[in-house]
Amino acid sequence: MGQQADYLACHGDFLAERTEDSFSLRLFAWGDFYAEVWRIQDEEQILFIHLFQQPAGLVAYLDSIRLPEVF
């Protein structure tokens, strides 16, 4: 999972970050997939990476998504 998270950080587009209970979640877009990287708050270890394609998975992020600027 560490290599997958590194790949997302280098090649994916970071969109948003949020907390849920005691978890820190970071949302990335890559191709036609979205990926949530789950960690316990204030810890580096990744618990899991949730991949999805359905826009319904973005609802919790709608207020905080930052789209990349296009020049």
DRENZA-429923 format. One line per 5 residues: their letters; for each residue x, y, z of N, C-alpha, C. Coordinates in steps of 0.001 Angstrom, whole numbers, plus 524288, in hexadecimal, padded with zeros to 5 digits. Example, Ala and Ser with C-alpha at 12.3 -4.5 7.8 and 13.67 -1.06 7.14 Angstrom:
# residues 2
as	83386 7E9C6 81E78 8300C 7EE6C 81E78 83390 7F31C 81E78  83232 7F736 81BA8 83566 7FBDC 81BE4 83264 8001E 81EBE $
***
This chain:
# residues 71
mgqqa	80329 7FB58 80000 80000 80000 80000 80354 804E8 80000  807CD 804AD 8025E 80B40 8092E 8026A 80CD8 80ACB 7FCF2  80E17 806F4 7F9A6 80F8F 8081C 7F447 80AEA 80A44 7F13A  80649 8083D 7F251 8019C 80A39 7EFB2 80093 80FE9 7F13E  80130 81125 7F638 80062 81682 7F811 80480 81A22 7F5BD $
dylac	80958 81858 7F55D 80D7A 81B7A 7F2EF 80C36 81C87 7ED31  80A4E 81887 7EA81 808DB 8191F 7E502 8047C 81D28 7E46F  8008A 81CD1 7E7CB 7FC44 820A3 7E7A1 7FE40 8262B 7E894  801B5 826BF 7EC58 803CA 82BEA 7ED9A 806E1 82E2A 7E905  80999 82ADD 7E614 80CCA 82CB5 7E1B4 809B4 82D58 7DCA4 $
hgdfl	80601 829D6 7DBA9 80365 829B2 7D695 7FD97 82B0D 7D6C8  7FB47 82AEC 7DB55 7F5C1 82C41 7DBD1 7F51D 8320B 7DCF8  7F057 833DE 7DC8C 7EF15 83942 7DDE3 7EC96 83962 7E345  7EF28 83C05 7E6F4 7ECEF 83C9D 7EC2C 7E83B 84039 7EBC7  7E3C4 83E7D 7EDE6 7DF02 84196 7ED8D 7DD47 843E3 7F2C2 $
aerte	7DDB2 840CD 7F6F1 7DB94 842B5 7FBEC 7DD7B 83F47 80063  7DCAF 84156 8050D 7DDFA 83E77 809D3 7D991 83F62 80DB0  7D85C 83B73 810C0 7D44F 83C03 814C1 7D571 83842 81934  7D29F 838F5 81D6F 7D301 83555 821D3 7CDBB 832CB 822A0  7CDED 82E11 82477 7C93A 82B20 825D3 7CA81 8280A 82ABB $
dsfsl	7C7CA 82968 82EF2 7C8F7 82728 83410 7CEC0 8280D 8353F  7D1C4 823EB 8361E 7D74D 8248A 83761 7DAD0 82383 832A4  7D895 823DF 82DE7 7DB73 822B4 82927 7DC64 8279C 825EC  7E0CA 827A4 8233B 7E220 82BC0 81F82 7E1C3 82953 81A17  7DEC7 82BC3 8169A 7DDFE 829BB 8115A 7DFE0 82DBB 80D66 $
rlfaw	7E2AF 82BDD 80970 7E470 82F38 80520 7E242 82CFE 8001A  7DFF0 8305E 7FCEE 7DD73 82EC2 7F80E 7E0DC 83043 7F36E  7E1C4 82C75 7EFF9 7E4BD 82D48 7EB30 7E17F 82B8B 7E684  7E277 82DF9 7E20C 7E045 82C3B 7DD13 7E4BF 82A2E 7D9CE  7E3CD 825E2 7D72E 7E7B1 823A6 7D3AB 7E4C4 820F0 7CF49 $
gdfya	7E56D 822D8 7CA8F 7E27B 820A5 7C629 7DCAF 82143 7C72F  7D9CE 81D02 7C6BB 7D42E 81D3A 7C7C7 7D2D3 81AD8 7CD12  7D6AB 81AB2 7D096 7D5E3 818B5 7D5DF 7D6BD 81D04 7D9E4  7D465 81C45 7DE63 7D582 81F6F 7E303 7D7C4 81BC4 7E71A  7DB22 81DD6 7EA5C 7DD85 81AAC 7EE7A 7DD7A 81DBD 7F391 $
evwri	7DB98 81B3C 7F7B3 7DBD8 81D6B 7FCF7 7E021 81A91 7FFE5  7E3D1 81D77 801FB 7E7F7 81B32 80526 7E67C 81C20 80AD7  7E5A5 817E3 80DBE 7E3E6 81818 81334 7E87D 81752 816E5  7E8E4 81AD7 81AAC 7ECCE 81A6B 81EDE 7EA2A 81BCC 82407  7EC63 819F2 82843 7EACE 81BD8 82D68 7ED25 82148 82DF2 $
qdeeq	7EA1B 824F3 82FFB 7EC02 82A52 83082 7F139 82A70 83356  7F4B3 82DB9 83163 7F9E0 82E9C 833A1 7FD6D 829DD 83350  7FC37 82622 82FF2 7FFA2 821A3 82F1C 800D3 82125 82952  80550 81F0B 82805 806F9 81E83 8229C 80520 8196C 82015  80440 81568 8232F 802E2 8104D 82113 7FD9B 81088 81E43 $
ilfih	7FD6E 80E67 81994 7F8A3 80E2C 81681 7F582 8096D 81834  7F083 80A3D 8195A 7ED1A 805E5 81AB9 7EB37 80314 815D3  7E94C 80617 8120E 7E7B8 803DA 80D10 7E6D6 80831 80916  7E675 80698 8042A 7E54D 80A33 7FFEB 7E040 80850 7FD67  7DC61 80BBB 7FD63 7D744 80A75 7FB2C 7D6ED 80CCB 7F5B2 $
lfqqp	7D665 8096C 7F1B1 7D5DE 80B2A 7EC42 7D023 80B02 7EAB7  7CE7D 80EF7 7E7BC 7C916 80EF8 7E5D2 7C8B8 81238 7E0E0  7C483 8115E 7DDF6 7C38C 81446 7D930 7BE6D 81754 7D968  7BAFA 815DB 7DCD0 7B5D3 81847 7DD05 7B607 81DAB 7DF85  7B39F 82198 7DD18 7B39A 826E1 7DF47 7B114 82736 7E4AB $
aglva	7ADD4 82386 7E612 7AB5A 82395 7EB3F 7AF72 82374 7EF94  7B3FE 82149 7EE90 7B831 8211D 7F26F 7BA99 82668 7F38E  7B94D 82A55 7F06B 7BB7F 82F90 7F116 7B835 83310 7F49B  7B387 8316C 7F5F5 7AFE2 834BD 7F8DC 7B256 8370B 7FDC8  7B521 833FD 800CE 7B775 835E3 805AE 7BBB0 83A03 804BC $
yldsi	7BD8B 83A6B 7FFE6 7C1CD 83E05 7FEA3 7C00E 842F3 7FBC1  7BB35 84352 7FA46 7B988 8477A 7F6C0 7BAF4 84CF3 7F897  7BAD0 84DE7 7FDA6 7BC15 8531B 7FF9B 7C1EA 8544D 7FF87  7C535 85056 7FF0E 7CAD4 85151 7FF93 7CE22 84FB4 7FAE3  7CBBD 84DBC 7F6BC 7CECA 84C13 7F226 7D139 850C6 7EF78 $
rlpev	7D64A 85050 7EE5D 7D925 85444 7EB69 7DA86 851F7 7E61B  7D84D 85410 7E200 7D97E 8522C 7DCC9 7DE87 854B0 7DAE6  7E1C4 851BA 7D807 7E6AA 853FC 7D60C 7E57F 85869 7D239  7E8C7 85C64 7D253 7E834 860B6 7CEA7 7EA5A 85F23 7C96A  7E794 860B2 7C559 7E94B 85F92 7C008 7EB1F 864B6 7BDA2 $
f	7EFC2 864A4 7BB6E 7F1EA 86961 7B90F 7F182 8690D 7B339 $
***
